[in-house]
Amino acid sequence: MLSNAFTVDDLDSMPEDGNRYELIGGAIVMTPAPEPIHQRVGGGMFVLIRDACPPGHEVFISPIDFGLPGGQRVEPDIIVVPDASVGRKRLAGPALLVVEIVSPGSTVNDRVTKREVYAQAGVPAYWIVDPRAGPLLALRLVDGGYVPYVDQTGPVTLGWPVAVSFSVIDLARPPGQVSKGRL
């Protein structure tokens, strides 16, 4: 760890200003509050994943702190954890699935930085969702790194680690504009 690295005490002292603060690799990373399209997709995915959640696990939606090895702490958009990972104030590993929804200000953080820290933490499944363009990139941890097992736009059906079917584009539409097809 860097000699000038921030700690969880520094993170806990950050202001309550509507921004999301995470501690990754000794650096405090700030992202603005999510936009409506981000929240619309996140809410829809939360419901789908919650309804498909395996027994002995629970689903959480941001804001929720997830402690990672090395004193790192992140706020995943959606996370599925075993019951034993649920603490009084935050979640701790392991996790079954993490979902990050890409916003204009979080692209590098979600696609590069968090991908690496989740892999290092041993999270077996990591989904990256782009609500503006519509694709879902579903990654599986293999030999310490992530490999895609789904990378597509349009309706997707996944059987692992939760069984869900949805379309990112449909989830991104405002209420009353969702297509008549399945989610």
N, C-alpha and C positions, 0 to 999 in steps of 0.2 A: 504494500500500500504506500502511496506517496506520503512524504513527510508533511506536506501542507494539505493533506486530504481532509475533507469534511467527514463528520461523524453523524450518527443517528441523533445525537444531542443537537447538533447544528440543524439537522433536518427538522427536528421537533420544534425548533424555535422560529421556523419560517412563519411569515404572517398568514393570517386567515383572510386571503384576498381574492378567493375564487380561482386562483391558479392551482395547478397540480405540481407538487414538488416531489422529486424522487432522488434517491441517493444511489448512483451507479458508478462504480469504479472510483470512489472517493470524490466524485463531483456531484454537485446538486444540479439537477436538470429540471427546468421549469417549462411547463406547457400550459398555454391558456386554457380556460374552460372550454369544453367541447361545444361545437355548433349544433343547431337543431338536427341536421341530417345525421350527424354522428350519434346523437342521443336516440333518434328514431330507429336507426339500425341496431344500436346496442340494446335498446329495450326489446325489440322484436326477437333478437337472437337470445337474449336472456330468457325470455319466456319459452322459446323452443328448446333451449338447452336444459332449462329447469325441468321441463316436462319429460325430458329423456334422460335425466340424470340417473346414473346407476345407484343402487342402494348403498348406503354407507358413505355417500358423498353429498356435498352441498355446493350450490352455485352462488357466486356473489358478483355484483356489478359495481363498478367504480362510483364513488371513491371508497377504496378499501386498501389498506396497507398489506403488502405481502413481503415478508422478510426473506431475503436470499442469503446464501453463504457469503462470508467476507464482510458482514455488516452492511450489505446493500439492502435497500428497501424501494420497492416499486409499487405503482398503482395500476394493475392491469384493468382493461376495460371490462372484461369478464374472466372469471377464473372458476374452475371446478377443482375442489380439494376434498380429500377424505375428511371425515368428521374429526379425526385426530389432529388435523392441521388447523383447526379453528380455535384461536385463543380468545381471551377476553377482549383485547384491544386490536389485535391484528391476526393475519394468517401467517403461518410459517410452513415451509416445505414439508412434505412433497406436495406437488400439484399434479392433477391428471391432465388438465387442459388450460391453456391461456389463450384468450382471444384479444387481439389489439385491432382497433378500428382506426385506420389511417386518417389523419386530419392534415390540412396543409402545413401546420407547424410541427407535425410529429413524424413525418415520412422517414427521415433518416433514423430517428430514435426507434421507431417500430420495426423497420425493415433490416436494420443493421445492429444497432446497439442492444436492443432488448432481445433480438434473436440470439445474439451471442450469450447474454447473461442467462436467458432461460435455458439454453443448451447446457451451459456450465452448471446450472442448478439441477439438471436432469429432468426437466419437464418433458414428458414423452410426446405431447402434442401441442403445437403452436399454430394458431390460425391467424392470418393477416387478412383483414377485410378492407377493401377500398370502396366506400359508399358512393363516390362520384363516378368511378369508371365501372364498377360492378363486379370485379373479380374477387374470388376467394382463393387464397393460397394457403393450403393445408399442409403443414409440415410434420414429419415424424422424426423423432430422435433416433439416429442410427450411428453407432460407434462414436458418440460424443458430438455429432453434428446433425443439423436438420437436412432432410431430403424431402422434396415435394411428393405428396401422394395425391393431391388434387390441386389443379391450377386452372381454373376456368371461370368464365363469365356466364351468367344465365343460371337456370335451376341446377342445383347440386343436391346429391344424396350422399350422405356420409354414414358409414356404419361403425366408425371408430373415431375417437373414444366414446362418443355418444352417437346414437342413431338419430339423425335429423335430415330433413329435406327442406330447402328454402331457396329463394332467389335474393341475392343482395340488392338487386335493382328494385324488386318489389318491396323489400323491407325499407328502402330509402324513400319510397314515395309517401307523400302526405296521406293521412287517412282519407278515404273516399276515392283515392286514385290508384289503389292497389288493383292489379289485374285479377281477373276472375279465376285464374289458374291457382294451383297450389302454391303455398309459400315454400 
